[in-house]
Amino acid sequence: MFAPRLSYPIRNVQDPDSTKLYAINAENAAIDPATFLPRLAELKQAHEVDWPQTPSFAIFHEGANLRYLVLAWWGNDNELFNSVSVEFDGQWLSDPNRFSFCLWDLEVIWHERNSFIKHLYSGTSDIAAYRNDLMEPIQSKN
């Protein structure tokens, strides 16, 4: 059954390309971003995107059974591209036929949609304001 999960922006780690970082944890505890950062770097290298100039965000999600990394970026004027990886048996896998973002990730995605509209798609183009606009934390009810 659905219950809110601890979800929050990661403020103590800066991505070198200014990708916004978020955490979600099914166990209502802080996550260790260091366990996700190498995979995030691999994903960025695998996509031909000008990351420093592209509005983007990543979700480090400690699920009930698996660890997920969602990387999303805005392109083609108003499209949200994404890559989802799952750590399975100690290996990160990206398989869109098996894994996707989930309903808890949608809260972050909804905030990011609204932030994109406000700062980059409403007649203004302020990527710094977009990058500073982070979702408010959500507390778990566990």
Residue pairs with C-beta under 8 A, 6 or more apart in sequence:
2 103
3 140
3 141
3 142
4 138
4 139
4 140
4 141
5 24
5 25
5 26
5 28
5 104
5 138
5 140
6 23
6 24
6 25
6 27
6 28
6 29
6 30
6 137
6 138
6 139
6 140
7 22
7 23
7 24
7 25
7 104
7 107
7 108
7 135
7 137
7 138
8 22
8 23
8 135
8 137
8 138
9 20
9 21
9 22
9 23
9 134
9 135
9 137
10 21
10 22
10 23
10 33
10 60
11 134
12 33
13 21
13 33
13 37
15 21
15 40
15 58
17 44
17 51
17 52
17 54
17 56
18 52
18 131
19 40
19 44
19 51
19 56
19 57
19 58
19 71
20 56
20 57
20 58
20 112
20 131
20 134
21 33
21 57
21 58
21 60
22 57
22 58
22 59
22 60
22 108
22 134
22 135
23 30
23 31
23 33
23 59
23 60
23 61
23 62
24 31
24 59
24 60
24 61
24 62
24 104
24 105
24 108
25 31
25 61
25 62
25 140
26 62
26 63
26 64
27 62
27 142
28 140
28 142
31 60
31 62
33 60
35 60
35 67
36 58
36 60
36 67
36 69
39 69
39 85
39 87
39 92
40 58
40 69
40 71
42 92
43 69
43 71
43 83
43 85
43 94
44 51
44 71
46 83
47 73
47 83
49 56
49 73
49 75
51 73
53 127
54 73
54 74
54 75
55 73
55 74
55 116
55 120
55 127
55 130
55 131
56 71
56 72
56 73
56 74
57 71
57 72
57 73
57 108
57 112
58 69
58 70
58 71
58 72
59 68
59 69
59 70
59 72
59 101
59 105
59 108
60 67
60 68
60 69
61 67
61 68
61 69
61 70
61 102
61 104
61 105
63 102
66 86
66 87
66 88
67 86
67 87
68 84
68 85
68 86
68 87
68 99
68 101
68 102
68 105
69 84
69 85
69 86
69 87
69 92
70 82
70 83
70 84
70 101
70 105
71 82
71 83
71 84
71 85
72 80
72 81
72 82
72 83
72 109
72 112
73 80
73 81
73 82
74 80
74 81
74 116
74 120
75 81
78 116
78 121
80 109
80 112
80 113
80 116
82 101
83 94
84 94
84 96
84 99
84 100
84 101
85 92
85 93
85 94
85 99
86 92
86 93
86 94
86 95
86 98
86 99
87 93
93 99
101 109
107 135
107 138
108 135
111 135
112 135
115 130
115 133
116 130
118 129
118 130
118 133
119 125
119 126
119 127
119 129
119 130
119 133
120 126
120 127
120 130
